[in-house]
Amino acid sequence: METMMEHPRLSRLYRLQWEAAQHAHVLLYPEGMVKLNGSAAEILKRCDGRSSLPDIVAQLEQAFSASGLAADVQAFVADARQRGWLV
């Protein structure tokens, strides 16, 4: 189970980039590509191994003038970790 103080980062197997042909951010990996929705991309962009989950939530809430994002961000990070996208 993840703790609130972990510092998630992309697995070395994945690369996050903007793909103009897809009109979206994608995760590239040796076997293919995952097209991301805007929310997923914004979270993953902040998973740099330096920012804690509370930091990421605060950055997102500030960037999008929103509040109460912690549960959704934590759920996404947990799912992304299960998929192997984050370590």
N, CA, C and O atoms as a printed pandas DataFrame, in Angstrom:
     atom_number atom_name residue_name chain_id  residue_number  x_coord  y_coord  z_coord
0              1         N          MET        A               1    0.852   -1.188    0.000
1              2        CA          MET        A               1    0.000    0.000    0.000
2              3         C          MET        A               1    0.894    1.248    0.000
3              4         O          MET        A               1    1.904    1.304    0.703
4              5         N          GLU        A               2    0.515    2.209   -0.775
5              6        CA          GLU        A               2    1.332    3.406   -0.883
6              7         C          GLU        A               2    1.170    4.311    0.330
7              8         O          GLU        A               2    0.114    4.354    0.961
8              9         N          THR        A               3    2.219    5.015    0.633
9             10        CA          THR        A               3    2.140    5.995    1.702
10            11         C          THR        A               3    2.044    7.370    1.072
11            12         O          THR        A               3    2.394    7.558   -0.093
12            13         N          MET        A               4    1.576    8.310    1.835
13            14        CA          MET        A               4    1.398    9.670    1.313
14            15         C          MET        A               4    2.737   10.345    1.015
15            16         O          MET        A               4    2.765   11.350    0.305
16            17         N          MET        A               5    3.838    9.825    1.535
17            18        CA          MET        A               5    5.109   10.521    1.370
18            19         C          MET        A               5    5.987    9.931    0.277
19            20         O          MET        A               5    7.106   10.400    0.069
20            21         N          GLU        A               6    5.509    8.926   -0.416
21            22        CA          GLU        A               6    6.354    8.376   -1.472
22            23         C          GLU        A               6    6.548    9.392   -2.597
23            24         O          GLU        A               6    5.801   10.364   -2.712
24            25         N          HIS        A               7    7.552    9.151   -3.411
25            26        CA          HIS        A               7    7.912   10.037   -4.514
26            27         C          HIS        A               7    7.845    9.245   -5.816
27            28         O          HIS        A               7    8.872    8.757   -6.287
28            29         N          PRO        A               8    6.671    9.107   -6.401
29            30        CA          PRO        A               8    6.539    8.261   -7.601
30            31         C          PRO        A               8    7.283    8.844   -8.800
31            32         O          PRO        A               8    7.408   10.059   -8.953
32            33         N          ARG        A               9    7.772    7.935   -9.644
33            34        CA          ARG        A               9    8.416    8.331  -10.889
34            35         C          ARG        A               9    8.096    7.286  -11.945
35            36         O          ARG        A               9    7.747    6.149  -11.630
36            37         N          LEU        A              10    8.222    7.692  -13.206
37            38        CA          LEU        A              10    7.980    6.766  -14.304
38            39         C          LEU        A              10    8.992    5.633  -14.266
39            40         O          LEU        A              10   10.166    5.836  -13.957
40            41         N          SER        A              11    8.521    4.447  -14.584
41            42        CA          SER        A              11    9.414    3.314  -14.754
42            43         C          SER        A              11   10.348    3.615  -15.922
43            44         O          SER        A              11    9.973    4.335  -16.848
44            45         N          ARG        A              12   11.532    3.081  -15.884
45            46        CA          ARG        A              12   12.500    3.299  -16.967
46            47         C          ARG        A              12   12.052    2.682  -18.284
47            48         O          ARG        A              12   12.596    3.007  -19.340
48            49         N          LEU        A              13   11.071    1.801  -18.228
49            50        CA          LEU        A              13   10.555    1.164  -19.446
50            51         C          LEU        A              13    9.640    2.082  -20.242
51            52         O          LEU        A              13    9.322    1.791  -21.395
52            53         N          TYR        A              14    9.208    3.198  -19.634
53            54        CA          TYR        A              14    8.220    4.083  -20.254
54            55         C          TYR        A              14    8.784    5.471  -20.483
55            56         O          TYR        A              14    9.646    5.943  -19.743
56            57         N          ARG        A              15    8.280    6.111  -21.520
57            58        CA          ARG        A              15    8.622    7.508  -21.803
58            59         C          ARG        A              15    7.323    8.254  -22.078
59            60         O          ARG        A              15    6.522    7.834  -22.913
60            61         N          LEU        A              16    7.122    9.354  -21.378
61            62        CA          LEU        A              16    5.942   10.204  -21.552
62            63         C          LEU        A              16    6.270   11.275  -22.570
63            64         O          LEU        A              16    7.273   11.975  -22.434
64            65         N          GLN        A              17    5.436   11.412  -23.588
65            66        CA          GLN        A              17    5.654   12.482  -24.561
66            67         C          GLN        A              17    4.344   12.867  -25.230
67            68         O          GLN        A              17    3.380   12.102  -25.234
68            69         N          TRP        A              18    4.329   14.081  -25.801
69            70        CA          TRP        A              18    3.197   14.561  -26.599
70            71         C          TRP        A              18    3.291   13.919  -27.969
71            72         O          TRP        A              18    4.355   13.927  -28.588
72            73         N          GLU        A              19    2.205   13.373  -28.442
73            74        CA          GLU        A              19    2.153   12.747  -29.758
74            75         C          GLU        A              19    1.138   13.519  -30.591
75            76         O          GLU        A              19   -0.070   13.360  -30.416
76            77         N          ALA        A              20    1.636   14.356  -31.499
77            78        CA          ALA        A              20    0.754   15.215  -32.303
78            79         C          ALA        A              20   -0.250   14.397  -33.103
79            80         O          ALA        A              20   -1.404   14.805  -33.240
80            81         N          ALA        A              21    0.163   13.258  -33.630
81            82        CA          ALA        A              21   -0.741   12.437  -34.430
82            83         C          ALA        A              21   -1.910   11.913  -33.593
83            84         O          ALA        A              21   -2.994   11.668  -34.123
84            85         N          GLN        A              22   -1.691   11.744  -32.294
85            86        CA          GLN        A              22   -2.744   11.259  -31.391
86            87         C          GLN        A              22   -3.510   12.415  -30.738
87            88         O          GLN        A              22   -4.560   12.209  -30.129
88            89         N          HIS        A              23   -2.973   13.629  -30.874
89            90        CA          HIS        A              23   -3.532   14.805  -30.191
90            91         C          HIS        A              23   -3.630   14.556  -28.689
91            92         O          HIS        A              23   -4.597   14.947  -28.036
92            93         N          ALA        A              24   -2.589   13.885  -28.155
93            94        CA          ALA        A              24   -2.599   13.533  -26.732
94            95         C          ALA        A              24   -1.193   13.167  -26.279
95            96         O          ALA        A              24   -0.309   12.883  -27.088
96            97         N          HIS        A              25   -1.014   13.182  -24.963
97            98        CA          HIS        A              25    0.208   12.620  -24.402
98            99         C          HIS        A              25    0.081   11.104  -24.460
99           100         O          HIS        A              25   -1.013   10.550  -24.354
100          101         N          VAL        A              26    1.212   10.456  -24.627
101          102        CA          VAL        A              26    1.249    8.996  -24.672
102          103         C          VAL        A              26    2.402    8.500  -23.802
103          104         O          VAL        A              26    3.363    9.219  -23.530
104          105         N          LEU        A              27    2.271    7.253  -23.380
105          106        CA          LEU        A              27    3.369    6.547  -22.743
106          107         C          LEU        A              27    3.902    5.569  -23.776
107          108         O          LEU        A              27    3.185    4.681  -24.238
108          109         N          LEU        A              28    5.153    5.739  -24.127
109          110        CA          LEU        A              28    5.784    4.820  -25.070
110          111         C          LEU        A              28    6.554    3.771  -24.288
111          112         O          LEU        A              28    7.185    4.073  -23.275
112          113         N          TYR        A              29    6.496    2.535  -24.767
113          114        CA          TYR        A              29    7.253    1.440  -24.171
114          115         C          TYR        A              29    7.624    0.470  -25.275
115          116         O          TYR        A              29    7.074    0.558  -26.373
116          117         N          PRO        A              30    8.545   -0.459  -25.017
117          118        CA          PRO        A              30    9.060   -1.299  -26.109
118          119         C          PRO        A              30    7.992   -2.027  -26.924
119          120         O          PRO        A              30    8.165   -2.213  -28.129
120          121         N          GLU        A              31    6.896   -2.440  -26.295
121          122        CA          GLU        A              31    5.881   -3.200  -27.015
122          123         C          GLU        A              31    4.772   -2.339  -27.605
123          124         O          GLU        A              31    3.893   -2.864  -28.288
124          125         N          GLY        A              32    4.788   -1.027  -27.361
125          126        CA          GLY        A              32    3.701   -0.227  -27.903
126          127         C          GLY        A              32    3.571    1.145  -27.276
127          128         O          GLY        A              32    4.551    1.804  -26.929
128          129         N          MET        A              33    2.303    1.549  -27.145
129          130        CA          MET        A              33    1.999    2.910  -26.717
130          131         C          MET        A              33    0.667    2.910  -25.977
131          132         O          MET        A              33   -0.246    2.159  -26.320
132          133         N          VAL        A              34    0.566    3.760  -24.961
133          134        CA          VAL        A              34   -0.682    3.970  -24.233
134          135         C          VAL        A              34   -1.071    5.423  -24.439
135          136         O          VAL        A              34   -0.311    6.322  -24.078
136          137         N          LYS        A              35   -2.240    5.667  -25.014
137          138        CA          LYS        A              35   -2.753    7.032  -25.173
138          139         C          LYS        A              35   -3.396    7.446  -23.859
139          140         O          LYS        A              35   -4.222    6.718  -23.307
140          141         N          LEU        A              36   -3.018    8.609  -23.363
141          142        CA          LEU        A              36   -3.477    9.083  -22.061
142          143         C          LEU        A              36   -4.530   10.178  -22.210
143          144         O          LEU        A              36   -4.501   10.959  -23.161
144          145         N          ASN        A              37   -5.450   10.223  -21.267
145          146        CA          ASN        A              37   -6.354   11.377  -21.226
146          147         C          ASN        A              37   -5.609   12.523  -20.543
147          148         O          ASN        A              37   -4.525   12.326  -19.993
148          149         N          GLY        A              38   -6.181   13.693  -20.581
149          150        CA          GLY        A              38   -5.511   14.881  -20.053
150          151         C          GLY        A              38   -5.165   14.786  -18.582
151          152         O          GLY        A              38   -4.078   15.199  -18.178
152          153         N          SER        A              39   -6.065   14.250  -17.773
153          154        CA          SER        A              39   -5.808   14.140  -16.338
154          155         C          SER        A              39   -4.644   13.208  -16.055
155          156         O          SER        A              39   -3.772   13.524  -15.246
156          157         N          ALA        A              40   -4.630   12.062  -16.720
157          158        CA          ALA        A              40   -3.544   11.097  -16.520
158          159         C          ALA        A              40   -2.199   11.724  -16.896
159          160         O          ALA        A              40   -1.211   11.565  -16.179
160          161         N          ALA        A              41   -2.172   12.426  -18.008
161          162        CA          ALA        A              41   -0.929   13.056  -18.450
162          163         C          ALA        A              41   -0.452   14.098  -17.438
163          164         O          ALA        A              41    0.739   14.168  -17.134
164          165         N          GLU        A              42   -1.366   14.899  -16.922
165          166        CA          GLU        A              42   -0.977   15.936  -15.958
166          167         C          GLU        A              42   -0.403   15.325  -14.688
167          168         O          GLU        A              42    0.556   15.852  -14.125
168          169         N          ILE        A              43   -0.981   14.223  -14.235
169          170        CA          ILE        A              43   -0.443   13.558  -13.050
170          171         C          ILE        A              43    0.931   12.973  -13.360
171          172         O          ILE        A              43    1.882   13.190  -12.608
172          173         N          LEU        A              44    1.042   12.234  -14.461
173          174        CA          LEU        A              44    2.310   11.581  -14.784
174          175         C          LEU        A              44    3.432   12.582  -15.033
175          176         O          LEU        A              44    4.589   12.299  -14.721
176          177         N          LYS        A              45    3.110   13.742  -15.587
177          178        CA          LYS        A              45    4.142   14.766  -15.803
178          179         C          LYS        A              45    4.790   15.189  -14.492
179          180         O          LYS        A              45    5.944   15.617  -14.470
180          181         N          ARG        A              46    4.048   15.069  -13.410
181          182        CA          ARG        A              46    4.541   15.511  -12.111
182          183         C          ARG        A              46    5.188   14.387  -11.307
183          184         O          ARG        A              46    5.736   14.634  -10.232
184          185         N          CYS        A              47    5.132   13.167  -11.810
185          186        CA          CYS        A              47    5.747   12.020  -11.124
186          187         C          CYS        A              47    7.212   11.941  -11.543
187          188         O          CYS        A              47    7.594   11.142  -12.398
188          189         N          ASP        A              48    8.019   12.793  -10.914
189          190        CA          ASP        A              48    9.415   12.969  -11.307
190          191         C          ASP        A              48   10.406   12.334  -10.335
191          192         O          ASP        A              48   11.617   12.466  -10.511
192          193         N          GLY        A              49    9.902   11.647   -9.311
193          194        CA          GLY        A              49   10.777   11.041   -8.320
194          195         C          GLY        A              49   11.230   12.008   -7.238
195          196         O          GLY        A              49   11.843   11.596   -6.253
196          197         N          ARG        A              50   10.938   13.273   -7.413
197          198        CA          ARG        A              50   11.295   14.289   -6.422
198          199         C          ARG        A              50   10.072   14.778   -5.661
199          200         O          ARG        A              50   10.166   15.116   -4.481
200          201         N          SER        A              51    8.928   14.816   -6.329
201          202        CA          SER        A              51    7.701   15.323   -5.715
202          203         C          SER        A              51    6.964   14.203   -4.988
203          204         O          SER        A              51    6.797   13.105   -5.517
204          205         N          SER        A              52    6.525   14.502   -3.761
205          206        CA          SER        A              52    5.724   13.540   -3.012
206          207         C          SER        A              52    4.278   13.607   -3.518
207          208         O          SER        A              52    3.909   14.531   -4.244
208          209         N          LEU        A              53    3.475   12.630   -3.131
209          210        CA          LEU        A              53    2.068   12.667   -3.533
210          211         C          LEU        A              53    1.367   13.943   -3.071
211          212         O          LEU        A              53    0.634   14.544   -3.856
212          213         N          PRO        A              54    1.569   14.382   -1.808
213          214        CA          PRO        A              54    0.947   15.656   -1.421
214          215         C          PRO        A              54    1.417   16.835   -2.276
215          216         O          PRO        A              54    0.633   17.733   -2.583
216          217         N          ASP        A              55    2.692   16.831   -2.659
217          218        CA          ASP        A              55    3.216   17.889   -3.536
218          219         C          ASP        A              55    2.512   17.855   -4.889
219          220         O          ASP        A              55    2.114   18.892   -5.418
220          221         N          ILE        A              56    2.363   16.653   -5.442
221          222        CA          ILE        A              56    1.713   16.499   -6.749
222          223         C          ILE        A              56    0.274   16.981   -6.683
223          224         O          ILE        A              56   -0.191   17.690   -7.576
224          225         N          VAL        A              57   -0.428   16.598   -5.630
225          226        CA          VAL        A              57   -1.818   17.051   -5.452
226          227         C          VAL        A              57   -1.862   18.574   -5.367
227          228         O          VAL        A              57   -2.694   19.209   -6.014
228          229         N          ALA        A              58   -0.982   19.153   -4.584
229          230        CA          ALA        A              58   -0.962   20.615   -4.429
230          231         C          ALA        A              58   -0.664   21.301   -5.765
231          232         O          ALA        A              58   -1.280   22.315   -6.094
232          233         N          GLN        A              59    0.271   20.754   -6.526
233          234        CA          GLN        A              59    0.596   21.332   -7.837
234          235         C          GLN        A              59   -0.621   21.298   -8.761
235          236         O          GLN        A              59   -0.918   22.277   -9.446
236          237         N          LEU        A              60   -1.316   20.170   -8.773
237          238        CA          LEU        A              60   -2.493   20.027   -9.641
238          239         C          LEU        A              60   -3.620   20.953   -9.203
239          240         O          LEU        A              60   -4.265   21.593  -10.034
240          241         N          GLU        A              61   -3.855   21.021   -7.896
241          242        CA          GLU        A              61   -4.919   21.890   -7.393
242          243         C          GLU        A              61   -4.629   23.345   -7.713
243          244         O          GLU        A              61   -5.541   24.101   -8.045
244          245         N          GLN        A              62   -3.375   23.743   -7.619
245          246        CA          GLN        A              62   -3.009   25.111   -7.957
246          247         C          GLN        A              62   -3.122   25.349   -9.462
247          248         O          GLN        A              62   -3.676   26.363   -9.886
248          249         N          ALA        A              63   -2.609   24.435  -10.262
249          250        CA          ALA        A              63   -2.604   24.609  -11.718
250          251         C          ALA        A              63   -4.017   24.687  -12.293
251          252         O          ALA        A              63   -4.253   25.391  -13.275
252          253         N          PHE        A              64   -4.946   23.970  -11.686
253          254        CA          PHE        A              64   -6.289   23.898  -12.250
254          255         C          PHE        A              64   -7.351   24.543  -11.363
255          256         O          PHE        A              64   -8.546   24.316  -11.550
256          257         N          SER        A              65   -6.908   25.347  -10.400
257          258        CA          SER        A              65   -7.829   26.038   -9.487
258          259         C          SER        A              65   -8.905   25.081   -8.983
259          260         O          SER        A              65  -10.102   25.352   -9.080
260          261         N          ALA        A              66   -8.446   23.959   -8.445
261          262        CA          ALA        A              66   -9.351   22.918   -7.967
262          263         C          ALA        A              66   -8.976   22.558   -6.534
263          264         O          ALA        A              66   -7.913   22.937   -6.040
264          265         N          SER        A              67   -9.854   21.833   -5.887
265          266        CA          SER        A              67   -9.546   21.322   -4.549
266          267         C          SER        A              67  -10.140   19.928   -4.422
267          268         O          SER        A              67  -11.003   19.532   -5.205
268          269         N          GLY        A              68   -9.670   19.198   -3.437
269          270        CA          GLY        A              68  -10.202   17.868   -3.186
270          271         C          GLY        A              68   -9.764   16.814   -4.185
271          272         O          GLY        A              68  -10.498   15.858   -4.435
272          273         N          LEU        A              69   -8.572   16.974   -4.764
273          274        CA          LEU        A              69   -8.099   16.020   -5.778
274          275         C          LEU        A              69   -7.318   14.850   -5.198
275          276         O          LEU        A              69   -6.992   13.915   -5.930
276          277         N          ALA        A              70   -7.012   14.873   -3.921
277          278        CA          ALA        A              70   -6.107   13.879   -3.330
278          279         C          ALA        A              70   -6.557   12.444   -3.582
279          280         O          ALA        A              70   -5.747   11.621   -4.010
280          281         N          ALA        A              71   -7.805   12.126   -3.334
281          282        CA          ALA        A              71   -8.266   10.738   -3.480
282          283         C          ALA        A              71   -8.137   10.263   -4.926
283          284         O          ALA        A              71   -7.718    9.132   -5.172
284          285         N          ASP        A              72   -8.498   11.124   -5.886
285          286        CA          ASP        A              72   -8.407   10.740   -7.294
286          287         C          ASP        A              72   -6.950   10.557   -7.725
287          288         O          ASP        A              72   -6.630    9.619   -8.455
288          289         N          VAL        A              73   -6.078   11.446   -7.275
289          290        CA          VAL        A              73   -4.661   11.335   -7.638
290          291         C          VAL        A              73   -4.070   10.071   -7.022
291          292         O          VAL        A              73   -3.342    9.336   -7.690
292          293         N          GLN        A              74   -4.378    9.818   -5.762
293          294        CA          GLN        A              74   -3.863    8.615   -5.105
294          295         C          GLN        A              74   -4.358    7.357   -5.813
295          296         O          GLN        A              74   -3.589    6.412   -5.992
296          297         N          ALA        A              75   -5.624    7.327   -6.216
297          298        CA          ALA        A              75   -6.176    6.161   -6.914
298          299         C          ALA        A              75   -5.479    5.964   -8.260
299          300         O          ALA        A              75   -5.155    4.838   -8.638
300          301         N          PHE        A              76   -5.251    7.067   -8.983
301          302        CA          PHE        A              76   -4.563    6.949  -10.275
302          303         C          PHE        A              76   -3.142    6.446  -10.088
303          304         O          PHE        A              76   -2.698    5.563  -10.823
304          305         N          VAL        A              77   -2.420    6.995   -9.112
305          306        CA          VAL        A              77   -1.039    6.578   -8.873
306          307         C          VAL        A              77   -0.997    5.094   -8.502
307          308         O          VAL        A              77   -0.118    4.367   -8.965
308          309         N          ALA        A              78   -1.923    4.647   -7.686
309          310        CA          ALA        A              78   -1.968    3.227   -7.320
310          311         C          ALA        A              78   -2.206    2.362   -8.556
311          312         O          ALA        A              78   -1.563    1.326   -8.724
312          313         N          ASP        A              79   -3.122    2.783   -9.414
313          314        CA          ASP        A              79   -3.406    2.036  -10.640
314          315         C          ASP        A              79   -2.200    2.040  -11.580
315          316         O          ASP        A              79   -1.849    1.010  -12.154
316          317         N          ALA        A              80   -1.575    3.201  -11.731
317          318        CA          ALA        A              80   -0.406    3.308  -12.599
318          319         C          ALA        A              80    0.744    2.450  -12.082
319          320         O          ALA        A              80    1.504    1.882  -12.867
320          321         N          ARG        A              81    0.866    2.359  -10.778
321          322        CA          ARG        A              81    1.903    1.497  -10.187
322          323         C          ARG        A              81    1.588    0.028  -10.499
323          324         O          ARG        A              81    2.485   -0.733  -10.861
324          325         N          GLN        A              82    0.330   -0.367  -10.362
325          326        CA          GLN        A              82   -0.063   -1.747  -10.674
326          327         C          GLN        A              82    0.214   -2.096  -12.133
327          328         O          GLN        A              82    0.592   -3.226  -12.443
328          329         N          ARG        A              83    0.028   -1.140  -13.016
329          330        CA          ARG        A              83    0.275   -1.352  -14.446
330          331         C          ARG        A              83    1.766   -1.332  -14.787
331          332         O          ARG        A              83    2.161   -1.656  -15.907
332          333         N          GLY        A              84    2.586   -0.948  -13.810
333          334        CA          GLY        A              84    4.027   -0.903  -14.038
334          335         C          GLY        A              84    4.524    0.405  -14.589
335          336         O          GLY        A              84    5.706    0.532  -14.909
336          337         N          TRP        A              85    3.629    1.405  -14.711
337          338        CA          TRP        A              85    4.032    2.686  -15.263
338          339         C          TRP        A              85    4.892    3.473  -14.277
339          340         O          TRP        A              85    5.812    4.186  -14.676
340          341         N          LEU        A              86    4.583    3.338  -12.981
341          342        CA          LEU        A              86    5.288    4.087  -11.943
342          343         C          LEU        A              86    6.002    3.153  -10.982
343          344         O          LEU        A              86    5.566    2.029  -10.732
344          345         N          VAL        A              87    7.098    3.642  -10.457
345          346        CA          VAL        A              87    7.830    2.933   -9.404
346          347         C          VAL        A              87    8.014    3.867   -8.226
347          348         O          VAL        A              87    8.607    3.481   -7.218
